[in-house]
Amino acid sequence: MRPVITLTTDFGLDDPFVGIMKGVILNIVPDAQIVDITHNIEPQNITQAALILNATYPWFPRKTIHVVVVDPGVGGGEKSTGKAPSKNAGGPGPVIRRAMVVQSKFQTFVGPDNGVLAPALHSDSRVYEITNKKYFLKNVSNTFHGRDVFAPCAGWIASGVQHSKMGPRVLKPVRQDFSQPQLKGATLHGEIIHIDHFGNLTTNISAELIHETFISSDTIKVQIGRHRINGLVSGYYQMKSGQPGAVINSWNYLEIFYREDSAKKKLKARIGQSVTLKAN
């Protein structure tokens, strides 16, 4: 089987950055299958990148290599504190970040040690800092480690180089503290964690938690801002055009949508906005 390498970045597609990374990989492993997950991560949004990775990697075959480059600390080489930096952290100080590769039982993950690879950090994972310049490009830019460090690292691993050759073990990689829903009295409090291309709003409230908390999904009231949705449906088609609804989406999380319209625009929704559920 040809090696599979996925790319997830905040680069967008207006610039040549993604294409350049692909060229670097193909120079090392010409038969690689390169899959674009998305290049529309909100700029510097580490949490969003981690959520997308978490939703994506289980669907790929064994030995897939996932490269995630959302890297506001590019060029920084300070040692990690083990905590993800805040997206909105202020001040002129240096961003703490290093490059790393995560070897899990079935797949490999390459990217900055800033929290984007947190979904890959399982108890059986081995983590290595990428320091071996043998596997870098010759001249490493301080602004494009996607090209000079992460892409070649992925290529060399795909060609058969052992993960441990990339550098020393990392014992305390950065982990994300994802927000968790809270049950207060009879009300389940969650928030929006992702807004897709259609304007659909994915929350952090899982189907499993809903089933554990409520007797029937038909009697649930979903509240977002001043808007209330009564009950959950099993598909978009069950709502009339231009009407809001709530459904368990393909990530197995509660999603708020407008049929044939954008819930983001209609509800003026944003990432982090509160969503509550309670029984009628």
Residue, then its C-alpha position, 0 to 999 in steps of 0.5 A: m500500500r502506498p504511504v498515506i500522509t494527511l495535511t491540516t493547516d491554517f494556510g488557506l489556498d490563496d498562497p503556495f504554502v500547501g503546494i510547497m509542502k506537498g512538493v517536499i514530501l513527494n521529493i522524499v517519497p514520490d508514491a505518497q498519497i497526500v490527503d488534504i483534510t482542511h487548510n481553512i483552520e482559523p488562523q492560529n486556532i490551535t484548539q480548532a485544529a486539535l478538534i478537527l484532528n480528533a474528528t478525522y484520524p480514526w477514519f484513516p488506515r493504519k500507518t497513516i501519517h498526519v501532519v498538522v501545522v497551526d503554528p503561531g510559535v514558528g521559529g521558537g525553540e523554547k522548552s514546553t511547559g506542558k500546557a497549551p498557550s492561549k490563543n489570545a495570550g497577550g504580551p511580547g514574550p516568546v511563544i513556547r513551542r517545539a517540533m514533535v512526532v507522536q508514534s501511536k499504536f496505529q498511526t503517526f502525527v507530526g506537528p508543533d508541540n503546542g496542543v494541536l496533536a493532543p488527540a494523539l497523546h494516548s497512554d501507549s503513544r511515544v513522543y519524540e522531539i524533532t531535532n535531527k537536522k539530517y531529516f530537515l531541509k538544508n536551510v531552515s526558515n524561521t517562518f516556514h517549518g511546515r516546509d523545512v521541518f514537518a513535511p520532510c519529517a513526514g516524508w522520511i518516516a513514510s519512507g521507513v525511517q524510525h520515529s526515534k531517529m527524529g530526536p529524543r523522547v518527550l515526556k511532557p508534551v503539551r495537552q489541551d484542556f478541552s471545555q467539558p459540558q457541565l450538568k447543573g441541576a436539570t440543565l446541561h451546559g455546553e458550548i459551540i466548538h466548531i462551525d462548518h462551511f455550511g454554518n452548522l454549529t457543532t457543540n461539545i455535548s456528545a450523544e452519549l452524554i445526552h442519552e445518559t442525562f435525558i430520558s427522551s431526545d424528543t422532550i429536550k429543549v435546546q437553548i442558544g441565546r434567545h432561540r429555543i429548539n424543541g426536541l432533536v431530529s434524526g436528519y436535516y430533512q425533518m425540518k422545514s426550509g429556513q427553520p432551526g433544528a438540532v441533530i446528532n451529527s457525524w462526529n456524534y455530537l449535538e449540532i444546531f442547524y438551519r435547513e438550507d441556511s446558515a445557523k451561524k448567520k441566523l443565530k449570530a453564533r460564535i465559537g465558545q457560545s453557550v448552549t443549554l439543554k433541559a427536558n420539557 
